[in-house]
Every structure is written in C-alpha cells, then in structure tokens.
Amino acid sequence: RNHLHIDLAAVLADLSPELRRVVELLQCMSATQAARELGVPRRTFREKHLAQLHAIFKAKGLDQYLS
C-alpha cells in the first residue's frame, strides 16, 4: 500500500495541470460528472482525458488500478 501511494504521487507530480485536475475530480465524482464539471462532452472526456491517463498509468505499470 505504501508503494502504491509513492507510485501514485510520482505519476501525479508528472501530470499536466489539466490531467491532475481530472484525477482530482475522479476521486470524488463519476466520469460523467467530471466531464460536466470541465464543460466537455462525455465522449471527448473519455477519448482525451481518460485515454491519456490510461496510457500514462500503463506506461508506469499502474494500469491495474484504473478499473
């Protein structure tokens, strides 16, 4: 669990401010709500933000935590 916390902190530190905001929103709301909060369509949110986050987490070996 401590390793996960350290790994997540490292990934978050490397994110752009926009993607960091997405992660913050997803911690307390659904993807639909986060898309609405950002003012983007759900499809755009999935294809842009979630796809980028998935690629980043996968590259860092943390993609199992995205489900």
RODO-2510 file (C-alpha; in nm, 4 decimals, decimal comma):
residues 67
     n   res          X          Y          Z
     1     r     0,0000     0,0000     0,0000
     2     n     0,2851     0,2393     0,0774
     3     h     0,4453     0,1582    -0,2566
     4     l     0,1196     0,2342    -0,4333
     5     h     0,0964     0,5706    -0,2585
     6     i     0,4522     0,6572    -0,3600
     7     d     0,3965     0,5410    -0,7188
     8     l     0,0741     0,7394    -0,7487
     9     a     0,2370     1,0515    -0,6068
    10     a     0,5150     1,0234    -0,8656
    11     v     0,2666     0,9842    -1,1512
    12     l     0,0526     1,2752    -1,0299
    13     a     0,3563     1,5002    -0,9980
    14     d     0,4366     1,4421    -1,3656
    15     l     0,0851     1,5161    -1,4931
    16     s    -0,0126     1,8375    -1,6623
    17     p    -0,2297     2,0672    -1,4504
    18     e    -0,5280     1,9730    -1,6678
    19     l    -0,4848     1,5994    -1,6147
    20     r    -0,4128     1,6495    -1,2457
    21     r    -0,7490     1,8285    -1,2214
    22     v    -0,9166     1,5344    -1,3953
    23     v    -0,7684     1,2953    -1,1390
    24     e    -0,8859     1,5185    -0,8546
    25     l    -1,2379     1,5243    -0,9966
    26     l    -1,2460     1,1474    -1,0484
    27     q    -1,1602     1,0927    -0,6838
    28     c    -1,4964     1,2310    -0,5782
    29     m    -1,7283     1,2026    -0,8787
    30     s    -1,8141     0,9893    -1,1781
    31     a    -1,6624     1,0401    -1,5221
    32     t    -1,9934     1,1865    -1,6395
    33     q    -1,9938     1,4386    -1,3571
    34     a    -1,6263     1,5225    -1,4150
    35     a    -1,6910     1,5841    -1,7856
    36     r    -1,9793     1,8119    -1,6946
    37     e    -1,7601     1,9965    -1,4416
    38     l    -1,4956     2,0516    -1,7103
    39     g    -1,7566     2,1555    -1,9648
    40     v    -1,6712     1,8876    -2,2200
    41     p    -1,8849     1,6134    -2,3737
    42     r    -1,8500     1,2702    -2,2118
    43     r    -1,7101     1,1239    -2,5330
    44     t    -1,4404     1,3913    -2,5503
    45     f    -1,3635     1,3348    -2,1838
    46     r    -1,3234     0,9599    -2,2397
    47     e    -1,1258     0,9899    -2,5616
    48     k    -0,8989     1,2694    -2,4475
    49     h    -0,8561     1,2755    -2,0710
    50     l    -0,9245     0,9155    -1,9731
    51     a    -0,7276     0,7763    -2,2654
    52     q    -0,4267     0,9919    -2,1745
    53     l    -0,4457     0,8893    -1,8092
    54     h    -0,4757     0,5248    -1,9022
    55     a    -0,1688     0,5468    -2,1271
    56     i     0,0329     0,7206    -1,8558
    57     f    -0,0675     0,4725    -1,5850
    58     k     0,0002     0,1799    -1,8197
    59     a     0,3457     0,3147    -1,9063
    60     k     0,4222     0,3338    -1,5333
    61     g     0,2922    -0,0188    -1,4727
    62     l    -0,0065     0,1028    -1,2713
    63     d    -0,2875     0,0342    -1,5170
    64     q    -0,4397    -0,2336    -1,2909
    65     y    -0,5559     0,0489    -1,0631
    66     l    -0,7668     0,2136    -1,3347
    67     s    -1,0543    -0,0328    -1,3339
***
